[in-house]
Amino acid sequence: MNHQCKILLIALGLVSFLLFQQWNSNEKEITYNEHETIEPNEIIPKSFISSSLSTITATTDVLTLNITTIGGDIIEAKLNKYLLELGSSTPFVLLKNTPKHQFIAQSGLIGPNGIDLTKDNRPHYKTNSNHFQLTEGLNELRIPLTYQENGIYYTKTFILKRNSYALDIEFQIMNRSGKNATVGMYSHLRQNMMDSGGSITLPTYQGGAYSTQDTRYKKYSFDNMKERNLSLNIFHDQGWAAMIQHYFAAAWIPRNNSTSTLYTRIIDDLADIGIRFPNVTIKNGDSAKFKSTLWIGPKLQDEMELIAPNLDLVVDYGWLWFIAKPLHKLLSFIQRFASNWGVSIIILTFIIRGAMYSLTKAQYTSMAKMRVLQPKLQAMKERIGNDRQRMSQEMMELYRKEKVSPLGGCLPILLQMPIFIALYWTLMESVELRHSPFIGWIHDLSAPDPYFILPILMGISMFLIQKMSPTTITDPLQQKIMTFIPVIFTGFLLWFPSGLVLYWLISNIVTVIQQTLIYKTLAKKGLY
C-alpha cells in the first residue's frame, strides 16, 4: 500500500471529484412543491427592451445603473470597482440589454388596478432628472418615478446606498379614485437561456437559484425551468430568487409581512425567476406600500449574509461547505495582514500542513515500518505458498505484533483529500481572488498560470517527494507507472487556477521539509 496507495488515492480522488462536480453541475431538479400558480400572461411578457427608450442614469461609488422611464426596469448595471478583464479600464457589466444577451431586473404593479398590464401598456414614469449621482457627504440616493392614472397616484422609488450592492425598490400607491383599488407587486430577473459554461477542471454555473423557509439554497437551471415552472410560497423575509454566475449574482428579496410566491417561467428564449406579492385592496383615501431589495454585484459573503438569510450560499462550496467556509474566513483574516492573496494562500498552506503534521508523521512512519517488514513478508510468502487464508492470518498477526497498520499510509491521505477539495472550491468561488496578482508573471490568481511555471514546479516537487518516500514496489512496470504520475498531474493542473496550484506547490514543499525531519527521526530508530 504505502506510497503507491498515496499517489493512486490522490489521483482517484481528484478525478472522481471533478467528474462528480461536472455531473452535479448538470443535475436536474426532480421534485417540486406546488402552490399558487403564476399565470404566464399575468406579468408582462416583454421579450426585448429597445435601447431607444428614455433612460435614467444612477451612479454611486460601486454601481452605475441605467433605468428605463417606461416601466422603470434596470436594463444595465455596471460594477464600478470590478473590471471586465484584467488590465482593462472598462467596468464589468452584470445586467445588460443587448440583442445577443439580455439580463435585466424588472418590477411593477399588477392586479385589477395595476399599471404593468401588457407588454404594450406599461407606465410612462415622470422624473425631475435623467442623471442622479451619490455625491460626497451623502450616504443615500433616492430616485423617485411618478405616474398617475384614474385618480390613483403611483410612486416608484429606487434607494441606493454608499458602498452597497443592495438597493431598495419601493412602490407607494395613493388611492384618490373614489373607489377601492386592488394591486400587487412583482419583481423578477430576466435572462436569455444559455449554457452554464465551464469545463471539467473549471466547472461554473449560470442560471437560477432560490431560497425559501423550507430550502436554504437550491439551484434551478434553465433546463429545470423548461421542464416545469416553479411556484413556491415564501414567508416574510425568508427567501429570495436569483440569477447567478461565476463570481457575481443578482437577487430579489421580498420585504413584506405576508406570504409571497416565488415563480419561474419561460417566454421564447427568455427565463424569468422572481417574487409575486399578494394583491392588496386600498380603500379610497388610503395608501399602501410595497418594497423589495435587489442585490446586484459580486458574491461577497459577509455582505450578502446581512441582506437576507442564506443569500451568502450563492457562493456555492458544494457538499464540503462546512470545511470550505471556515477556510475562506481564515484566508480572509490572513489577507488583512498579508495584503497579497498569494502570500495569504502560502500562509494558509503552512497553517493547514502544520495542523496535519501528526497525520503526516504517522503516514511516513507507517510506510517506513511496512518497508522494514517486506523481507519478513517475502519469507512468509515463500514458506506458506498459495494458501491465501493462512497467509492473511499470519500477515495480520505480524502487523499486530509489530504494531503496524497496512492502511496507515493511506488513511492520512483520505483525511487530507476533503480539505484539498474544500480549498479547491474556496479558491474557485472567492471573487476576492479575481484579478488578484501574486508576483512576477502571476497577475490573476483565479486564472491558470500563463507560462505553466507553477504546474511544472508542482510536478517537480511531486517527483521529488516520490523519490524521497519509502516504497515497497519492486515490479519494474509499476515503478514506471508511478514515475509518470507526476507528469500526468502536471498536465492536468495546467488549466487549474494558479492560486490552487500555488497551494499544492507550497504544500509539496512543506511535505519535503516535513519528510526530511521525519526521516531523520526514523533513521535514528533504524526504520529509514
C-alpha positions as CSV (number, residue, x, y, z in Angstrom):
1,M,0.0,0.0,0.0
2,N,2.3,2.9,1.2
3,H,3.4,5.4,-1.4
4,Q,1.6,3.7,-4.3
5,C,-1.5,3.9,-2.2
6,K,-0.9,7.6,-1.6
7,I,-0.4,8.6,-5.2
8,L,-3.2,6.5,-6.6
9,L,-5.6,7.7,-3.9
10,I,-4.9,11.3,-4.8
11,A,-5.3,10.6,-8.5
12,L,-8.5,8.7,-8.0
13,G,-9.9,11.2,-5.5
14,L,-9.2,14.2,-7.7
15,V,-10.5,12.7,-10.9
16,S,-13.6,11.3,-9.2
17,F,-14.3,14.7,-7.6
18,L,-14.0,16.6,-10.8
19,L,-16.2,14.1,-12.7
20,F,-18.8,14.4,-9.8
21,Q,-18.7,18.1,-10.0
22,Q,-19.2,18.2,-13.7
23,W,-22.1,15.7,-13.4
24,N,-23.6,17.7,-10.5
25,S,-23.5,21.0,-12.4
26,N,-25.9,19.4,-14.9
27,E,-28.1,17.8,-12.3
28,K,-31.8,18.3,-12.8
29,E,-34.4,19.1,-10.1
30,I,-36.8,16.2,-9.9
31,T,-39.1,17.3,-7.1
32,Y,-41.5,20.2,-6.9
33,N,-43.6,22.0,-4.4
34,E,-46.8,23.3,-5.9
35,H,-48.8,26.2,-4.5
36,E,-50.4,29.2,-6.2
37,T,-49.7,29.2,-9.9
38,I,-48.5,32.4,-11.7
39,E,-50.3,32.7,-15.0
40,P,-47.9,33.3,-17.9
41,N,-49.8,36.3,-19.1
42,E,-50.3,37.9,-15.7
43,I,-46.9,39.6,-15.8
44,I,-45.7,41.5,-18.8
45,P,-44.1,39.2,-21.5
46,K,-41.8,41.8,-23.0
47,S,-39.1,40.0,-25.0
48,F,-36.6,42.8,-25.7
49,I,-36.5,46.4,-24.4
50,S,-35.5,48.9,-27.1
51,S,-32.3,50.9,-26.3
52,S,-34.0,53.9,-27.8
53,L,-36.2,54.3,-24.7
54,S,-35.5,57.2,-22.4
55,T,-33.3,56.1,-19.5
56,I,-32.2,57.4,-16.2
57,T,-28.6,57.0,-15.0
58,A,-27.9,56.5,-11.3
59,T,-24.3,56.4,-10.1
60,T,-22.9,55.5,-6.7
61,D,-19.4,54.6,-5.7
62,V,-19.9,51.0,-6.6
63,L,-22.8,50.9,-9.1
64,T,-23.8,52.7,-12.3
65,L,-27.4,51.8,-13.3
66,N,-29.5,52.5,-16.4
67,I,-33.2,52.6,-15.6
68,T,-36.0,53.0,-18.2
69,T,-38.6,55.6,-17.8
70,I,-41.2,53.2,-19.3
71,G,-41.7,50.5,-16.7
72,G,-38.8,51.5,-14.5
73,D,-36.7,48.5,-15.4
74,I,-33.0,48.2,-14.6
75,I,-31.5,47.3,-18.0
76,E,-27.9,47.9,-17.2
77,A,-25.7,47.6,-14.1
78,K,-22.0,48.3,-14.2
79,L,-19.9,47.3,-11.2
80,N,-17.5,50.3,-10.9
81,K,-14.9,48.5,-8.7
82,Y,-14.7,45.4,-10.9
83,L,-13.1,45.4,-14.3
84,L,-14.4,43.5,-17.3
85,E,-10.9,42.0,-18.0
86,L,-7.5,42.1,-16.3
87,G,-5.8,45.3,-17.4
88,S,-8.9,46.8,-18.8
89,S,-10.4,50.2,-17.8
90,T,-13.9,49.0,-18.6
91,P,-16.1,48.1,-15.7
92,F,-17.8,44.7,-15.5
93,V,-21.4,44.8,-16.7
94,L,-23.7,42.4,-14.8
95,L,-27.1,43.5,-16.0
96,K,-27.3,44.3,-19.7
97,N,-29.7,44.8,-22.6
98,T,-28.3,43.8,-25.9
99,P,-29.8,41.8,-28.8
100,K,-27.4,38.9,-28.0
101,H,-27.7,38.9,-24.3
102,Q,-30.5,40.3,-22.2
103,F,-30.2,40.2,-18.4
104,I,-32.4,42.7,-16.7
105,A,-34.3,43.4,-13.4
106,Q,-38.0,44.2,-13.8
107,S,-40.5,45.2,-11.2
108,G,-44.0,46.6,-11.4
109,L,-47.6,46.6,-10.2
110,I,-50.3,44.2,-11.5
111,G,-53.8,43.2,-10.4
112,P,-57.1,45.0,-11.3
113,N,-55.6,48.4,-10.8
114,G,-52.0,47.6,-11.7
115,I,-50.2,49.7,-14.2
116,D,-48.0,47.0,-15.7
117,L,-50.8,45.3,-17.7
118,T,-49.4,44.2,-21.0
119,K,-46.2,44.4,-23.0
120,D,-47.5,47.5,-24.8
121,N,-49.1,49.1,-21.8
122,R,-46.6,49.9,-19.1
123,P,-46.4,53.2,-17.1
124,H,-44.5,56.1,-18.6
125,Y,-42.9,57.4,-15.4
126,K,-42.0,61.0,-14.9
127,T,-38.9,62.2,-13.1
128,N,-37.2,65.5,-12.5
129,S,-33.9,64.5,-13.9
130,N,-32.2,61.9,-16.1
131,H,-29.0,61.8,-14.1
132,F,-28.7,61.0,-10.4
133,Q,-25.4,60.7,-8.5
134,L,-24.5,60.0,-4.9
135,T,-22.3,63.0,-4.1
136,E,-19.7,63.3,-1.4
137,G,-21.2,63.7,2.1
138,L,-24.3,61.7,1.2
139,N,-24.9,58.1,2.1
140,E,-28.2,57.5,0.3
141,L,-29.5,58.3,-3.1
142,R,-33.3,58.3,-3.8
143,I,-34.7,58.3,-7.3
144,P,-38.5,58.8,-7.4
145,L,-40.5,58.0,-10.5
146,T,-44.1,59.1,-10.6
147,Y,-47.2,58.1,-12.6
148,Q,-50.9,59.0,-12.3
149,E,-54.0,57.2,-13.7
150,N,-57.7,57.3,-12.9
151,G,-57.2,59.1,-9.7
152,I,-54.5,56.7,-8.4
153,Y,-51.0,58.1,-7.8
154,Y,-48.1,55.7,-8.1
155,T,-44.5,56.4,-7.0
156,K,-41.7,54.0,-7.7
157,T,-38.6,54.9,-5.7
158,F,-35.1,53.4,-6.1
159,I,-33.0,53.8,-3.0
160,L,-29.2,53.3,-3.3
161,K,-26.7,53.4,-0.5
162,R,-23.0,54.2,-0.4
163,N,-20.7,51.2,-0.7
164,S,-23.6,48.8,-1.1
165,Y,-24.7,46.5,-3.9
166,A,-28.1,46.2,-2.4
167,L,-30.8,48.7,-3.4
168,D,-34.4,49.0,-2.3
169,I,-37.3,49.5,-4.7
170,E,-40.4,50.9,-3.1
171,F,-43.9,51.4,-4.6
172,Q,-46.2,53.9,-2.9
173,I,-49.8,53.9,-4.1
174,M,-52.2,56.7,-3.1
175,N,-55.8,56.0,-3.9
176,R,-57.9,59.1,-4.8
177,S,-60.1,57.3,-7.3
178,G,-63.3,57.4,-5.3
179,K,-63.5,53.6,-5.0
180,N,-61.4,50.7,-3.8
181,A,-58.2,49.8,-5.8
182,T,-56.5,46.4,-5.8
183,V,-52.9,46.0,-6.8
184,G,-50.0,43.6,-6.2
185,M,-46.2,43.8,-6.8
186,Y,-44.0,41.6,-8.8
187,S,-40.2,41.6,-9.2
188,H,-38.2,39.3,-11.4
189,L,-34.9,38.8,-13.2
190,R,-35.0,38.0,-16.9
191,Q,-32.2,36.4,-18.8
192,N,-31.5,34.6,-22.1
193,M,-31.3,30.9,-21.5
194,M,-27.7,29.8,-22.1
195,D,-25.2,27.1,-21.3
196,S,-23.7,27.1,-17.8
197,G,-20.3,27.0,-19.3
198,G,-17.1,25.9,-17.6
199,S,-15.1,22.7,-18.1
200,I,-14.2,19.6,-16.1
201,T,-11.4,21.5,-14.3
202,L,-13.2,24.8,-14.0
203,P,-16.9,24.0,-13.7
204,T,-19.1,27.1,-13.4
205,Y,-22.8,27.6,-13.2
206,Q,-25.0,30.2,-14.8
207,G,-28.7,30.1,-14.1
208,G,-31.4,30.4,-11.5
209,A,-31.2,29.8,-7.7
210,Y,-33.6,30.3,-4.9
211,S,-34.2,30.0,-1.1
212,T,-37.3,29.5,0.9
213,Q,-38.1,28.8,4.6
214,D,-38.0,25.1,3.6
215,T,-35.0,25.1,1.3
216,R,-31.9,27.0,2.4
217,Y,-30.4,27.1,-1.1
218,K,-31.2,25.4,-4.4
219,K,-30.0,25.8,-8.0
220,Y,-32.8,25.9,-10.6
221,S,-31.2,25.7,-14.0
222,F,-32.7,26.9,-17.3
223,D,-33.3,23.3,-18.2
224,N,-35.3,22.9,-15.0
225,M,-37.3,26.0,-15.9
226,K,-38.0,24.5,-19.4
227,E,-39.3,21.3,-17.8
228,R,-41.6,23.0,-15.2
229,N,-42.3,26.4,-13.7
230,L,-41.7,26.9,-10.0
231,S,-44.4,28.2,-7.8
232,L,-43.4,28.2,-4.1
233,N,-44.6,30.0,-1.0
234,I,-42.1,32.4,0.7
235,F,-42.9,33.6,4.2
236,H,-42.0,37.0,5.4
237,D,-38.3,37.8,4.5
238,Q,-37.5,34.1,4.4
239,G,-36.5,33.6,0.8
240,W,-35.1,35.1,-2.4
241,A,-34.9,34.5,-6.1
242,A,-31.7,34.9,-8.0
243,M,-29.7,34.6,-11.2
244,I,-26.1,33.6,-10.5
245,Q,-22.9,33.1,-12.4
246,H,-19.2,32.7,-11.6
247,Y,-18.3,35.4,-9.0
248,F,-21.5,37.5,-9.5
249,A,-25.2,37.4,-8.7
250,A,-28.4,39.3,-8.9
251,A,-31.2,38.5,-6.4
252,W,-34.7,39.8,-5.5
253,I,-35.5,39.7,-1.8
254,P,-39.2,40.4,-0.7
255,R,-39.8,42.9,2.1
256,N,-43.4,42.3,3.1
257,N,-45.4,41.0,6.0
258,S,-47.3,38.3,4.2
259,T,-46.7,35.2,2.1
260,S,-45.2,35.8,-1.3
261,T,-44.9,33.4,-4.3
262,L,-41.6,32.5,-5.9
263,Y,-42.1,31.7,-9.6
264,T,-40.2,30.9,-12.8
265,R,-41.5,31.0,-16.4
266,I,-40.2,30.8,-19.9
267,I,-41.1,33.2,-22.7
268,D,-39.5,32.4,-26.0
269,D,-35.7,32.1,-25.2
270,L,-36.0,34.2,-22.0
271,A,-36.3,32.9,-18.5
272,D,-37.8,34.7,-15.5
273,I,-37.3,34.0,-11.8
274,G,-38.9,36.3,-9.3
275,I,-41.3,37.1,-6.5
276,R,-45.0,37.9,-6.6
277,F,-46.6,39.7,-3.7
278,P,-50.3,39.1,-3.0
279,N,-52.8,41.7,-4.1
280,V,-53.8,44.4,-1.6
281,T,-57.1,46.3,-1.6
282,I,-56.6,50.0,-0.9
283,K,-59.7,52.0,0.2
284,N,-60.4,55.4,-1.3
285,G,-58.3,57.9,0.5
286,D,-55.8,55.4,1.8
287,S,-52.3,54.4,0.6
288,A,-50.2,51.2,0.5
289,K,-46.6,50.4,0.1
290,F,-44.7,47.5,-1.4
291,K,-40.9,47.0,-1.0
292,S,-38.3,44.7,-2.4
293,T,-34.5,44.6,-2.1
294,L,-32.3,43.9,-5.2
295,W,-28.8,42.7,-4.9
296,I,-26.6,43.4,-8.0
297,G,-23.0,42.7,-7.5
298,P,-20.1,40.3,-6.6
299,K,-20.6,37.3,-4.3
300,L,-19.4,39.0,-1.1
301,Q,-20.4,36.5,1.6
302,D,-20.3,38.7,4.6
303,E,-22.3,41.5,3.0
304,M,-24.9,39.1,1.4
305,E,-25.4,37.4,4.7
306,L,-26.6,40.7,6.2
307,I,-29.0,41.3,3.3
308,A,-31.1,38.1,3.5
309,P,-30.9,34.7,5.2
310,N,-28.9,32.2,3.2
311,L,-28.1,34.7,0.4
312,D,-24.4,34.1,1.0
313,L,-24.9,30.5,-0.1
314,V,-24.8,31.6,-3.7
315,V,-21.1,31.2,-3.1
316,D,-21.5,27.5,-3.7
317,Y,-18.9,25.4,-1.9
318,G,-20.7,22.2,-2.7
319,W,-21.1,19.4,-0.1
320,L,-17.9,20.3,1.7
321,W,-19.2,23.8,2.5
322,F,-18.7,23.2,6.3
323,I,-14.9,23.0,5.6
324,A,-14.7,25.5,2.8
325,K,-16.5,28.3,4.6
326,P,-14.1,28.3,7.6
327,L,-11.1,28.1,5.2
328,H,-12.4,31.2,3.4
329,K,-12.8,33.1,6.7
330,L,-9.3,32.1,7.7
331,L,-7.9,33.1,4.3
332,S,-9.7,36.5,4.5
333,F,-8.4,37.0,8.1
334,I,-4.8,36.3,6.9
335,Q,-5.3,38.7,4.0
336,R,-5.9,41.6,6.4
337,F,-2.2,41.4,7.4
338,A,-0.6,39.9,4.3
339,S,-2.2,42.3,1.8
340,N,-1.5,39.8,-1.0
341,W,-3.8,36.9,-1.7
342,G,-0.9,34.8,-3.0
343,V,1.0,35.3,0.3
344,S,-2.2,34.6,2.2
345,I,-2.5,31.3,0.4
346,I,1.1,30.4,1.3
347,I,0.5,31.2,5.0
348,L,-2.8,29.3,4.9
349,T,-0.9,26.3,3.4
350,F,1.7,26.3,6.3
351,I,-1.2,26.5,8.8
352,I,-3.1,23.6,7.2
353,R,0.0,21.4,6.8
354,G,1.2,22.3,10.3
355,A,-2.2,21.2,11.7
356,M,-1.9,17.9,9.9
357,Y,1.7,17.3,10.8
358,S,0.8,14.5,13.2
359,L,-1.1,12.7,10.4
360,T,1.9,13.1,8.1
361,K,4.3,11.8,10.6
362,A,2.0,8.8,11.2
363,Q,1.8,8.2,7.5
364,Y,5.5,8.1,6.8
365,T,6.2,6.1,10.0
366,S,3.8,3.5,8.8
367,M,5.3,3.5,5.3
368,A,8.8,3.0,6.8
369,K,7.7,0.2,9.0
370,M,6.0,-1.5,6.1
371,R,9.2,-1.4,4.1
372,V,11.1,-2.9,7.0
373,L,8.6,-5.7,7.2
374,Q,9.0,-6.6,3.5
375,P,11.7,-9.2,3.9
376,K,9.6,-11.0,6.6
377,L,6.5,-10.8,4.3
378,Q,8.5,-12.2,1.4
379,A,9.9,-15.1,3.5
380,M,6.3,-15.7,4.8
381,K,5.0,-15.9,1.2
382,E,7.7,-18.4,0.2
383,R,7.1,-20.5,3.3
384,I,3.3,-20.6,3.0
385,G,2.9,-20.7,-0.8
386,N,-0.6,-20.3,-2.2
387,D,-2.6,-20.7,1.0
388,R,-4.2,-17.3,1.0
389,Q,-6.2,-17.8,4.1
390,R,-3.2,-18.8,6.2
391,M,-1.1,-16.0,4.5
392,S,-3.7,-13.4,5.5
393,Q,-3.9,-14.7,9.1
394,E,-0.2,-14.7,9.6
395,M,0.2,-11.3,8.0
396,M,-2.4,-9.8,10.3
397,E,-0.6,-11.4,13.3
398,L,2.7,-9.9,12.1
399,Y,1.1,-6.5,11.7
400,R,-0.4,-6.8,15.2
401,K,2.9,-7.9,16.7
402,E,4.9,-5.1,15.0
403,K,2.2,-2.5,15.7
404,V,1.8,-1.7,12.0
405,S,-1.4,-0.8,10.2
406,P,-1.4,-1.8,6.4
407,L,-3.7,1.2,5.9
408,G,-1.5,3.6,7.9
409,G,-0.1,5.2,4.8
410,C,-3.5,5.6,3.1
411,L,-5.7,6.9,6.0
412,P,-4.0,10.3,6.4
413,I,-4.4,10.9,2.6
414,L,-8.1,10.1,2.9
415,L,-8.4,12.6,5.7
416,Q,-6.5,15.3,3.7
417,M,-8.5,14.9,0.5
418,P,-11.7,16.7,1.8
419,I,-9.5,19.6,2.8
420,F,-8.0,19.8,-0.6
421,I,-11.4,19.6,-2.3
422,A,-12.8,22.2,0.0
423,L,-9.9,24.5,-0.7
424,Y,-10.4,24.0,-4.4
425,W,-13.9,25.4,-4.1
426,T,-12.8,28.1,-1.7
427,L,-10.3,29.4,-4.3
428,M,-12.7,28.8,-7.2
429,E,-15.6,30.7,-5.7
430,S,-13.8,33.6,-4.0
431,V,-14.4,36.7,-6.0
432,E,-11.7,38.3,-3.9
433,L,-9.1,36.4,-5.9
434,R,-10.5,37.6,-9.3
435,H,-7.8,39.6,-11.0
436,S,-5.6,39.5,-7.8
437,P,-1.9,39.4,-8.6
438,F,0.8,37.4,-6.8
439,I,4.3,38.0,-8.0
440,G,6.0,38.5,-11.4
441,W,4.1,36.7,-14.1
442,I,1.1,35.7,-11.9
443,H,-1.3,38.6,-12.5
444,D,-4.5,36.8,-11.7
445,L,-4.7,34.0,-9.1
446,S,-8.1,33.0,-10.3
447,A,-6.7,32.2,-13.8
448,P,-4.3,29.5,-15.0
449,D,-0.6,30.2,-14.9
450,P,0.0,31.8,-18.4
451,Y,3.5,30.2,-18.6
452,F,2.7,27.0,-16.8
453,I,5.6,27.6,-14.4
454,L,3.7,26.8,-11.2
455,P,2.3,23.5,-12.5
456,I,5.8,22.4,-13.7
457,L,7.3,23.3,-10.3
458,M,4.5,21.4,-8.7
459,G,5.3,18.3,-10.9
460,I,8.9,18.5,-10.0
461,S,8.1,18.8,-6.2
462,M,5.8,15.8,-6.6
463,F,8.5,13.8,-8.3
464,L,11.0,14.7,-5.5
465,I,8.5,13.6,-2.8
466,Q,8.1,10.3,-4.7
467,K,11.8,9.7,-4.8
468,M,12.2,10.5,-1.1
469,S,9.4,8.3,0.1
470,P,10.0,4.7,1.1
471,T,8.3,2.3,-1.2
472,T,7.7,-1.5,-1.4
473,I,7.2,-1.5,-5.1
474,T,9.6,-3.9,-6.9
475,D,7.8,-4.6,-10.1
476,P,9.6,-2.5,-12.9
477,L,6.3,-1.8,-14.8
478,Q,4.6,-0.5,-11.6
479,Q,7.7,1.6,-10.9
480,K,7.4,3.2,-14.4
481,I,3.7,3.9,-13.9
482,M,4.4,5.6,-10.6
483,T,7.2,7.7,-12.2
484,F,4.7,9.0,-14.8
485,I,2.1,10.0,-12.2
486,P,3.7,13.5,-11.5
487,V,3.8,14.1,-15.3
488,I,0.1,13.3,-15.6
489,F,-0.8,15.5,-12.7
490,T,1.3,18.4,-14.1
491,G,-0.6,18.2,-17.4
492,F,-3.9,18.0,-15.5
493,L,-3.1,21.1,-13.4
494,L,-2.0,23.3,-16.4
495,W,-5.6,24.6,-16.6
496,F,-6.3,25.0,-12.9
497,P,-6.5,28.4,-11.2
498,S,-2.9,29.4,-10.3
499,G,-4.0,30.1,-6.7
500,L,-4.8,26.4,-6.3
501,V,-1.6,25.2,-8.0
502,L,0.3,27.6,-5.7
503,Y,-1.3,25.9,-2.7
504,W,-0.4,22.5,-4.0
505,L,3.2,23.6,-4.8
506,I,3.7,25.1,-1.3
507,S,2.1,22.0,0.3
508,N,4.6,19.8,-1.5
509,I,7.5,22.0,-0.4
510,V,6.2,21.8,3.2
511,T,5.9,18.0,2.7
512,V,9.6,17.8,1.6
513,I,10.6,19.7,4.7
514,Q,8.5,17.5,7.0
515,Q,9.7,14.4,5.3
516,T,13.3,15.3,5.9
517,L,12.7,15.9,9.6
518,I,10.6,12.8,10.0
519,Y,13.1,10.6,8.2
520,K,16.0,11.9,10.4
521,T,14.0,10.7,13.4
522,L,13.2,7.4,11.8
523,A,16.8,6.9,10.8
524,K,17.8,7.1,14.4
525,K,15.3,4.3,15.1
526,G,16.7,2.2,12.3
527,L,13.5,2.5,10.2
528,Y,14.9,4.5,7.4
